Each structure stands twice: as structure tokens, then as C-alpha cells.
Amino acid sequence: MIEQAASLLKGAKKPVIVAGNPARYSVDPAQLQELAESTGIPVFT
């Protein structure tokens, strides 16, 4: 899932990550944090 999101975000001009309630159960929080930090993309919950 993270790999797919990274691929989509790569082509965006002003990407943001909106991590809703389901993200808590389907994504490892450490992976989400790593993605945000490595890309500089802001995360909203």
C-alpha cells in the first residue's frame, strides 16, 4: 500500500497525505512517518 501511495504522490505538484481512521489499521505508522519524512510531504489526520 505504501509503495502504491508513493508512486502516485511522486507525480503530484503539491502532494499531501490524508491519513484517516482506516490508516491506523492498514498501515504501519512507522512506514507512514518514514514516507512523510523522506518526501517532505505534509500529513493530515
Backbone as XML, in Angstrom:
<?xml version="1.0"?>
<chain id="A" units="angstrom">
  <residue number="1" name="MET">
    <atom name="N" x="0.820" y="-1.187" z="0.000"/>
    <atom name="CA" x="0.000" y="0.000" z="0.000"/>
    <atom name="C" x="0.871" y="1.260" z="0.000"/>
  </residue>
  <residue number="2" name="ILE">
    <atom name="N" x="1.898" y="1.301" z="0.821"/>
    <atom name="CA" x="2.772" y="2.467" z="0.880"/>
    <atom name="C" x="3.481" y="2.675" z="-0.454"/>
  </residue>
  <residue number="3" name="GLU">
    <atom name="N" x="3.896" y="1.589" z="-1.082"/>
    <atom name="CA" x="4.577" y="1.702" z="-2.364"/>
    <atom name="C" x="3.661" y="2.321" z="-3.418"/>
  </residue>
  <residue number="4" name="GLN">
    <atom name="N" x="2.395" y="1.936" z="-3.413"/>
    <atom name="CA" x="1.429" y="2.497" z="-4.358"/>
    <atom name="C" x="1.217" y="3.981" z="-4.099"/>
  </residue>
  <residue number="5" name="ALA">
    <atom name="N" x="1.086" y="4.341" z="-2.841"/>
    <atom name="CA" x="0.888" y="5.748" z="-2.482"/>
    <atom name="C" x="2.094" y="6.577" z="-2.896"/>
  </residue>
  <residue number="6" name="ALA">
    <atom name="N" x="3.280" y="6.068" z="-2.659"/>
    <atom name="CA" x="4.496" y="6.791" z="-3.024"/>
    <atom name="C" x="4.562" y="7.021" z="-4.527"/>
  </residue>
  <residue number="7" name="SER">
    <atom name="N" x="4.170" y="6.035" z="-5.289"/>
    <atom name="CA" x="4.172" y="6.160" z="-6.738"/>
    <atom name="C" x="3.207" y="7.244" z="-7.208"/>
  </residue>
  <residue number="8" name="LEU">
    <atom name="N" x="2.028" y="7.286" z="-6.636"/>
    <atom name="CA" x="1.042" y="8.303" z="-7.005"/>
    <atom name="C" x="1.479" y="9.699" z="-6.576"/>
  </residue>
  <residue number="9" name="LEU">
    <atom name="N" x="2.039" y="9.796" z="-5.399"/>
    <atom name="CA" x="2.461" y="11.095" z="-4.878"/>
    <atom name="C" x="3.660" y="11.656" z="-5.626"/>
  </residue>
  <residue number="10" name="LYS">
    <atom name="N" x="4.448" y="10.795" z="-6.188"/>
    <atom name="CA" x="5.657" y="11.213" z="-6.890"/>
    <atom name="C" x="5.342" y="12.178" z="-8.030"/>
  </residue>
  <residue number="11" name="GLY">
    <atom name="N" x="4.242" y="11.981" z="-8.716"/>
    <atom name="CA" x="3.886" y="12.820" z="-9.851"/>
    <atom name="C" x="3.043" y="14.032" z="-9.503"/>
  </residue>
  <residue number="12" name="ALA">
    <atom name="N" x="2.682" y="14.183" z="-8.249"/>
    <atom name="CA" x="1.817" y="15.295" z="-7.844"/>
    <atom name="C" x="2.613" y="16.591" z="-7.705"/>
  </residue>
  <residue number="13" name="LYS">
    <atom name="N" x="1.967" y="17.717" z="-8.029"/>
    <atom name="CA" x="2.626" y="19.021" z="-7.916"/>
    <atom name="C" x="2.696" y="19.499" z="-6.467"/>
  </residue>
  <residue number="14" name="LYS">
    <atom name="N" x="1.618" y="19.354" z="-5.726"/>
    <atom name="CA" x="1.561" y="19.773" z="-4.319"/>
    <atom name="C" x="0.903" y="18.667" z="-3.506"/>
  </residue>
  <residue number="15" name="PRO">
    <atom name="N" x="1.623" y="17.588" z="-3.291"/>
    <atom name="CA" x="1.018" y="16.435" z="-2.620"/>
    <atom name="C" x="0.802" y="16.654" z="-1.128"/>
  </residue>
  <residue number="16" name="VAL">
    <atom name="N" x="-0.210" y="16.017" z="-0.615"/>
    <atom name="CA" x="-0.460" y="15.922" z="0.821"/>
    <atom name="C" x="-0.906" y="14.495" z="1.102"/>
  </residue>
  <residue number="17" name="ILE">
    <atom name="N" x="-0.703" y="14.064" z="2.319"/>
    <atom name="CA" x="-1.161" y="12.746" z="2.744"/>
    <atom name="C" x="-2.274" y="12.966" z="3.752"/>
  </residue>
  <residue number="18" name="VAL">
    <atom name="N" x="-3.451" y="12.434" z="3.458"/>
    <atom name="CA" x="-4.579" y="12.497" z="4.382"/>
    <atom name="C" x="-4.756" y="11.090" z="4.931"/>
  </residue>
  <residue number="19" name="ALA">
    <atom name="N" x="-4.369" y="10.909" z="6.184"/>
    <atom name="CA" x="-4.420" y="9.591" z="6.814"/>
    <atom name="C" x="-5.615" y="9.549" z="7.754"/>
  </residue>
  <residue number="20" name="GLY">
    <atom name="N" x="-6.672" y="8.946" z="7.294"/>
    <atom name="CA" x="-7.878" y="8.849" z="8.105"/>
    <atom name="C" x="-7.823" y="7.671" z="9.062"/>
  </residue>
  <residue number="21" name="ASN">
    <atom name="N" x="-8.920" y="7.430" z="9.713"/>
    <atom name="CA" x="-9.025" y="6.370" z="10.707"/>
    <atom name="C" x="-8.614" y="4.995" z="10.169"/>
  </residue>
  <residue number="22" name="PRO">
    <atom name="N" x="-9.002" y="4.610" z="8.949"/>
    <atom name="CA" x="-8.605" y="3.294" z="8.446"/>
    <atom name="C" x="-7.093" y="3.117" z="8.340"/>
  </residue>
  <residue number="23" name="ALA">
    <atom name="N" x="-6.360" y="4.208" z="8.182"/>
    <atom name="CA" x="-4.902" y="4.100" z="8.071"/>
    <atom name="C" x="-4.285" y="3.534" z="9.342"/>
  </residue>
  <residue number="24" name="ARG">
    <atom name="N" x="-4.927" y="3.753" z="10.458"/>
    <atom name="CA" x="-4.396" y="3.223" z="11.723"/>
    <atom name="C" x="-4.365" y="1.706" z="11.722"/>
  </residue>
  <residue number="25" name="TYR">
    <atom name="N" x="-5.234" y="1.082" z="10.961"/>
    <atom name="CA" x="-5.345" y="-0.375" z="10.970"/>
    <atom name="C" x="-4.688" y="-1.036" z="9.764"/>
  </residue>
  <residue number="26" name="SER">
    <atom name="N" x="-4.496" y="-0.297" z="8.682"/>
    <atom name="CA" x="-3.988" y="-0.923" z="7.467"/>
    <atom name="C" x="-2.554" y="-0.532" z="7.128"/>
  </residue>
  <residue number="27" name="VAL">
    <atom name="N" x="-1.995" y="0.452" z="7.824"/>
    <atom name="CA" x="-0.647" y="0.924" z="7.519"/>
    <atom name="C" x="0.172" y="0.969" z="8.807"/>
  </residue>
  <residue number="28" name="ASP">
    <atom name="N" x="1.399" y="0.510" z="8.717"/>
    <atom name="CA" x="2.318" y="0.608" z="9.850"/>
    <atom name="C" x="2.664" y="2.084" z="10.051"/>
  </residue>
  <residue number="29" name="PRO">
    <atom name="N" x="2.386" y="2.652" z="11.220"/>
    <atom name="CA" x="2.661" y="4.076" z="11.455"/>
    <atom name="C" x="4.112" y="4.464" z="11.175"/>
  </residue>
  <residue number="30" name="ALA">
    <atom name="N" x="5.040" y="3.573" z="11.438"/>
    <atom name="CA" x="6.451" y="3.867" z="11.170"/>
    <atom name="C" x="6.699" y="4.040" z="9.675"/>
  </residue>
  <residue number="31" name="GLN">
    <atom name="N" x="6.013" y="3.255" z="8.852"/>
    <atom name="CA" x="6.160" y="3.381" z="7.402"/>
    <atom name="C" x="5.578" y="4.698" z="6.914"/>
  </residue>
  <residue number="32" name="LEU">
    <atom name="N" x="4.442" y="5.088" z="7.456"/>
    <atom name="CA" x="3.823" y="6.353" z="7.072"/>
    <atom name="C" x="4.725" y="7.516" z="7.466"/>
  </residue>
  <residue number="33" name="GLN">
    <atom name="N" x="5.286" y="7.457" z="8.647"/>
    <atom name="CA" x="6.191" y="8.508" z="9.108"/>
    <atom name="C" x="7.437" y="8.564" z="8.224"/>
  </residue>
  <residue number="34" name="GLU">
    <atom name="N" x="7.969" y="7.414" z="7.888"/>
    <atom name="CA" x="9.152" y="7.359" z="7.019"/>
    <atom name="C" x="8.852" y="7.976" z="5.657"/>
  </residue>
  <residue number="35" name="LEU">
    <atom name="N" x="7.692" y="7.668" z="5.099"/>
    <atom name="CA" x="7.290" y="8.236" z="3.815"/>
    <atom name="C" x="7.204" y="9.754" z="3.908"/>
  </residue>
  <residue number="36" name="ALA">
    <atom name="N" x="6.539" y="10.245" z="4.930"/>
    <atom name="CA" x="6.367" y="11.687" z="5.091"/>
    <atom name="C" x="7.710" y="12.389" z="5.274"/>
  </residue>
  <residue number="37" name="GLU">
    <atom name="N" x="8.561" y="11.834" z="6.104"/>
    <atom name="CA" x="9.854" y="12.463" z="6.371"/>
    <atom name="C" x="10.789" y="12.405" z="5.166"/>
  </residue>
  <residue number="38" name="SER">
    <atom name="N" x="10.771" y="11.307" z="4.454"/>
    <atom name="CA" x="11.693" y="11.165" z="3.324"/>
    <atom name="C" x="11.271" y="11.989" z="2.114"/>
  </residue>
  <residue number="39" name="THR">
    <atom name="N" x="9.983" y="12.302" z="2.011"/>
    <atom name="CA" x="9.495" y="13.069" z="0.867"/>
    <atom name="C" x="9.203" y="14.523" z="1.196"/>
  </residue>
  <residue number="40" name="GLY">
    <atom name="N" x="9.056" y="14.832" z="2.483"/>
    <atom name="CA" x="8.701" y="16.193" z="2.877"/>
    <atom name="C" x="7.237" y="16.514" z="2.646"/>
  </residue>
  <residue number="41" name="ILE">
    <atom name="N" x="6.432" y="15.485" z="2.435"/>
    <atom name="CA" x="5.004" y="15.683" z="2.187"/>
    <atom name="C" x="4.281" y="15.828" z="3.522"/>
  </residue>
  <residue number="42" name="PRO">
    <atom name="N" x="3.464" y="16.887" z="3.666"/>
    <atom name="CA" x="2.726" y="17.049" z="4.920"/>
    <atom name="C" x="1.655" y="15.972" z="5.090"/>
  </residue>
  <residue number="43" name="VAL">
    <atom name="N" x="1.421" y="15.602" z="6.345"/>
    <atom name="CA" x="0.422" y="14.587" z="6.681"/>
    <atom name="C" x="-0.673" y="15.226" z="7.520"/>
  </residue>
  <residue number="44" name="PHE">
    <atom name="N" x="-1.911" y="14.970" z="7.148"/>
    <atom name="CA" x="-3.069" y="15.429" z="7.908"/>
    <atom name="C" x="-3.833" y="14.208" z="8.393"/>
  </residue>
  <residue number="45" name="THR">
    <atom name="N" x="-4.288" y="14.256" z="9.642"/>
    <atom name="CA" x="-5.048" y="13.133" z="10.198"/>
    <atom name="C" x="-6.431" y="13.578" z="10.600"/>
  </residue>
</chain>
